[in-house]
């Protein structure tokens, strides 16, 4: 086995472990782990047998295995972009709801605001010394 193969396998496994350590819901996390496990197996297999990737690529009508890998990476990257966008939008909505709730919780009750306004000195009045 070549040194580059060992390094690539170690890198793929390290990334896989980091991605699995998430705090999502149980069902979402299970699906993610299954997909990630499949991806890790395919990545290791493509490192150990690069000719197999080329054979699969040719069977799918792609000229080279590297082209097939590039296409797969583009699709995966777009999936990450969509997932990231959805997550960001969800967080923005939650932040808006929390900000509104905080504003309502900290707002002065109308009765106190009226009382403060009624007892406030007129703009030209001077406070007693």
TORKOL-4160 file (C-alpha; in steps of 0.2 Angstrom, whole numbers, padded with zeros to 4 digits, m for minus):
129
<pt num="1" X="0000" Y="0000" Z="0000"/>
<pt num="2" X="0007" Y="0017" Z="m0005"/>
<pt num="3" X="0009" Y="0031" Z="0008"/>
<pt num="4" X="m0003" Y="0042" Z="m0001"/>
<pt num="5" X="m0016" Y="0029" Z="0001"/>
<pt num="6" X="m0013" Y="0028" Z="0020"/>
<pt num="7" X="m0014" Y="0047" Z="0022"/>
<pt num="8" X="m0030" Y="0048" Z="0011"/>
<pt num="9" X="m0038" Y="0034" Z="0021"/>
<pt num="10" X="m0033" Y="0042" Z="0038"/>
<pt num="11" X="m0040" Y="0059" Z="0032"/>
<pt num="12" X="m0057" Y="0051" Z="0026"/>
<pt num="13" X="m0059" Y="0042" Z="0042"/>
<pt num="14" X="m0055" Y="0058" Z="0052"/>
<pt num="15" X="m0067" Y="0068" Z="0043"/>
<pt num="16" X="m0080" Y="0054" Z="0045"/>
<pt num="17" X="m0078" Y="0054" Z="0064"/>
<pt num="18" X="m0080" Y="0073" Z="0065"/>
<pt num="19" X="m0095" Y="0073" Z="0055"/>
<pt num="20" X="m0104" Y="0059" Z="0065"/>
<pt num="21" X="m0101" Y="0068" Z="0081"/>
<pt num="22" X="m0116" Y="0079" Z="0079"/>
<pt num="23" X="m0131" Y="0084" Z="0090"/>
<pt num="24" X="m0145" Y="0082" Z="0078"/>
<pt num="25" X="m0161" Y="0072" Z="0081"/>
<pt num="26" X="m0159" Y="0053" Z="0083"/>
<pt num="27" X="m0168" Y="0049" Z="0066"/>
<pt num="28" X="m0158" Y="0062" Z="0056"/>
<pt num="29" X="m0142" Y="0057" Z="0065"/>
<pt num="30" X="m0145" Y="0039" Z="0060"/>
<pt num="31" X="m0148" Y="0043" Z="0042"/>
<pt num="32" X="m0133" Y="0054" Z="0042"/>
<pt num="33" X="m0122" Y="0040" Z="0049"/>
<pt num="34" X="m0128" Y="0027" Z="0037"/>
<pt num="35" X="m0124" Y="0039" Z="0022"/>
<pt num="36" X="m0108" Y="0044" Z="0029"/>
<pt num="37" X="m0103" Y="0026" Z="0032"/>
<pt num="38" X="m0106" Y="0022" Z="0014"/>
<pt num="39" X="m0096" Y="0037" Z="0008"/>
<pt num="40" X="m0082" Y="0032" Z="0019"/>
<pt num="41" X="m0082" Y="0014" Z="0012"/>
<pt num="42" X="m0083" Y="0020" Z="m0006"/>
<pt num="43" X="m0069" Y="0033" Z="m0003"/>
<pt num="44" X="m0057" Y="0019" Z="0005"/>
<pt num="45" X="m0062" Y="0007" Z="m0010"/>
<pt num="46" X="m0058" Y="0021" Z="m0023"/>
<pt num="47" X="m0041" Y="0024" Z="m0014"/>
<pt num="48" X="m0036" Y="0006" Z="m0013"/>
<pt num="49" X="m0043" Y="0002" Z="m0031"/>
<pt num="50" X="m0043" Y="0017" Z="m0042"/>
<pt num="51" X="m0045" Y="0006" Z="m0057"/>
<pt num="52" X="m0062" Y="0001" Z="m0051"/>
<pt num="53" X="m0068" Y="0019" Z="m0051"/>
<pt num="54" X="m0062" Y="0021" Z="m0069"/>
<pt num="55" X="m0072" Y="0005" Z="m0073"/>
<pt num="56" X="m0088" Y="0011" Z="m0064"/>
<pt num="57" X="m0086" Y="0028" Z="m0073"/>
<pt num="58" X="m0084" Y="0020" Z="m0090"/>
<pt num="59" X="m0099" Y="0009" Z="m0086"/>
<pt num="60" X="m0109" Y="0025" Z="m0082"/>
<pt num="61" X="m0103" Y="0034" Z="m0098"/>
<pt num="62" X="m0090" Y="0045" Z="m0090"/>
<pt num="63" X="m0073" Y="0045" Z="m0098"/>
<pt num="64" X="m0062" Y="0044" Z="m0082"/>
<pt num="65" X="m0064" Y="0040" Z="m0064"/>
<pt num="66" X="m0057" Y="0057" Z="m0058"/>
<pt num="67" X="m0071" Y="0065" Z="m0068"/>
<pt num="68" X="m0084" Y="0054" Z="m0060"/>
<pt num="69" X="m0077" Y="0059" Z="m0043"/>
<pt num="70" X="m0077" Y="0077" Z="m0047"/>
<pt num="71" X="m0096" Y="0076" Z="m0052"/>
<pt num="72" X="m0100" Y="0067" Z="m0036"/>
<pt num="73" X="m0091" Y="0080" Z="m0026"/>
<pt num="74" X="m0100" Y="0094" Z="m0035"/>
<pt num="75" X="m0117" Y="0086" Z="m0031"/>
<pt num="76" X="m0111" Y="0083" Z="m0013"/>
<pt num="77" X="m0106" Y="0101" Z="m0012"/>
<pt num="78" X="m0122" Y="0107" Z="m0018"/>
<pt num="79" X="m0131" Y="0096" Z="m0005"/>
<pt num="80" X="m0120" Y="0104" Z="0008"/>
<pt num="81" X="m0125" Y="0122" Z="0002"/>
<pt num="82" X="m0143" Y="0118" Z="0002"/>
<pt num="83" X="m0142" Y="0110" Z="0020"/>
<pt num="84" X="m0132" Y="0125" Z="0026"/>
<pt num="85" X="m0145" Y="0137" Z="0019"/>
<pt num="86" X="m0160" Y="0129" Z="0026"/>
<pt num="87" X="m0151" Y="0128" Z="0043"/>
<pt num="88" X="m0146" Y="0147" Z="0042"/>
<pt num="89" X="m0164" Y="0151" Z="0038"/>
<pt num="90" X="m0171" Y="0141" Z="0052"/>
<pt num="91" X="m0159" Y="0149" Z="0064"/>
<pt num="92" X="m0164" Y="0167" Z="0058"/>
<pt num="93" X="m0182" Y="0163" Z="0061"/>
<pt num="94" X="m0179" Y="0156" Z="0078"/>
<pt num="95" X="m0168" Y="0172" Z="0082"/>
<pt num="96" X="m0183" Y="0183" Z="0076"/>
<pt num="97" X="m0195" Y="0174" Z="0087"/>
<pt num="98" X="m0184" Y="0175" Z="0102"/>
<pt num="99" X="m0181" Y="0193" Z="0099"/>
<pt num="100" X="m0200" Y="0197" Z="0098"/>
<pt num="101" X="m0203" Y="0187" Z="0114"/>
<pt num="102" X="m0189" Y="0196" Z="0123"/>
<pt num="103" X="m0196" Y="0213" Z="0117"/>
<pt num="104" X="m0213" Y="0208" Z="0123"/>
<pt num="105" X="m0207" Y="0201" Z="0140"/>
<pt num="106" X="m0197" Y="0217" Z="0143"/>
<pt num="107" X="m0210" Y="0230" Z="0137"/>
<pt num="108" X="m0217" Y="0241" Z="0150"/>
<pt num="109" X="m0236" Y="0238" Z="0154"/>
<pt num="110" X="m0248" Y="0251" Z="0146"/>
<pt num="111" X="m0255" Y="0256" Z="0163"/>
<pt num="112" X="m0237" Y="0260" Z="0169"/>
<pt num="113" X="m0233" Y="0270" Z="0153"/>
<pt num="114" X="m0249" Y="0280" Z="0155"/>
<pt num="115" X="m0246" Y="0284" Z="0173"/>
<pt num="116" X="m0228" Y="0289" Z="0169"/>
<pt num="117" X="m0234" Y="0300" Z="0155"/>
<pt num="118" X="m0247" Y="0308" Z="0166"/>
<pt num="119" X="m0235" Y="0312" Z="0180"/>
<pt num="120" X="m0221" Y="0318" Z="0169"/>
<pt num="121" X="m0216" Y="0336" Z="0170"/>
<pt num="122" X="m0221" Y="0348" Z="0155"/>
<pt num="123" X="m0207" Y="0352" Z="0144"/>
<pt num="124" X="m0205" Y="0370" Z="0151"/>
<pt num="125" X="m0207" Y="0365" Z="0169"/>
<pt num="126" X="m0191" Y="0365" Z="0180"/>
<pt num="127" X="m0190" Y="0352" Z="0194"/>
<pt num="128" X="m0190" Y="0358" Z="0212"/>
<pt num="129" X="m0173" Y="0363" Z="0219"/>
